[in-house]
């Protein structure tokens, strides 16, 4: 409904429509007034919608991040602006927008890891235990990079509550048998290398020796 004139009855009708398909159809209805600045704001409106979608739904976020550095295409014959027009001659602006959001999400993940480790270091008095925990996590990342497998064993320090949060950010989940499994959507060697480098950097900073 963002493309229609704000404050009109049709805007409210589109907003309250429970079916996405019906809302899209009403939004494309050319008999409804189009906001004058639509052409200049439509890509930012799309980015706002995509950011909301992929930050509010973890499964979709992981799916998008899992595409790694692949070039994304809205492959459709019905749209030469948002899609590729099926022939590849379209502008594919939806695909471009998705790749932009993907880059933003990957940076957020990296920033979260940094913030969590800093919080772990500066709010906990047992620095030695934290150091052992970080070293265990580095070993786990090394295993996942060099010897990919279905599950991994980690030292006891990684059971520390904050360590669990760190591993989840890195794309791992704790299994019922106490092993760790790598989320296949986040099985990205480059991303794991970045997390490993960041953890290694912090391990030098907090090393007790």
SULHUKA-V623530 format. One record per residue. N is the residue number from 1. RES is the residue in one letter. BURIAL is b if it has 16 or more other C-alpha atoms within 10 Angstrom, else e. Layout:
# SULHUKA-V623530
N_RES_BURIAL / N_RES_BURIAL
This chain:
# SULHUKA-V623530
1_X_b / 2_X_b / 3_X_b / 4_X_b / 5_X_b / 6_X_e / 7_X_e / 8_X_e / 9_X_e / 10_X_b / 11_X_b / 12_X_e / 13_X_e / 14_X_b / 15_X_e / 16_X_e / 17_X_e / 18_X_e / 19_X_e / 20_X_e / 21_X_e / 22_X_e / 23_X_b / 24_X_e / 25_X_e / 26_X_b / 27_X_b / 28_X_e / 29_X_e / 30_X_e / 31_X_e / 32_X_e / 33_X_e / 34_X_b / 35_X_e / 36_X_e / 37_X_e / 38_X_e / 39_X_e / 40_X_e / 41_X_e / 42_X_e / 43_X_e / 44_X_e / 45_X_e / 46_X_b / 47_X_b / 48_X_e / 49_X_e / 50_X_b / 51_X_b / 52_X_e / 53_X_e / 54_X_b / 55_X_e / 56_X_e / 57_X_e / 58_X_e / 59_X_e / 60_X_e / 61_X_b / 62_X_b / 63_X_e / 64_X_b / 65_X_b / 66_X_b / 67_X_b / 68_X_b / 69_X_e / 70_X_e / 71_X_e / 72_X_b / 73_X_b / 74_X_b / 75_X_b / 76_X_b / 77_X_e / 78_X_e / 79_X_e / 80_X_b / 81_X_e / 82_X_b / 83_X_b / 84_X_b / 85_X_b / 86_X_e / 87_X_e / 88_X_e / 89_X_e / 90_X_b / 91_X_b / 92_X_b / 93_X_b / 94_X_b / 95_X_b / 96_X_b / 97_X_b / 98_X_b / 99_X_b / 100_X_e / 101_X_b / 102_X_b / 103_X_e / 104_X_e / 105_X_b / 106_X_b / 107_X_e / 108_X_e / 109_X_e / 110_X_b / 111_X_e / 112_X_b / 113_X_b / 114_X_b / 115_X_e / 116_X_e / 117_X_b / 118_X_e / 119_X_e / 120_X_b / 121_X_b / 122_X_e / 123_X_e / 124_X_e / 125_X_e / 126_X_e / 127_X_b / 128_X_e / 129_X_e / 130_X_b / 131_X_b / 132_X_b / 133_X_b / 134_X_b / 135_X_b / 136_X_b / 137_X_b / 138_X_b / 139_X_e / 140_X_b / 141_X_b / 142_X_e / 143_X_e / 144_X_b / 145_X_b / 146_X_e / 147_X_e / 148_X_e / 149_X_e / 150_X_e / 151_X_b / 152_X_b / 153_X_e / 154_X_b / 155_X_e / 156_X_e / 157_X_b / 158_X_b / 159_X_e / 160_X_e / 161_X_e / 162_X_b / 163_X_b / 164_X_b / 165_X_b / 166_X_b / 167_X_b / 168_X_b / 169_X_b / 170_X_b / 171_X_b / 172_X_b / 173_X_b / 174_X_b / 175_X_e / 176_X_e / 177_X_e / 178_X_e / 179_X_e / 180_X_b / 181_X_b / 182_X_b / 183_X_b / 184_X_e / 185_X_b / 186_X_b / 187_X_b / 188_X_b / 189_X_e / 190_X_e / 191_X_b / 192_X_b / 193_X_b / 194_X_e / 195_X_b / 196_X_b / 197_X_e / 198_X_b / 199_X_b / 200_X_e / 201_X_e / 202_X_b / 203_X_b / 204_X_e / 205_X_e / 206_X_e / 207_X_e / 208_X_e / 209_X_e
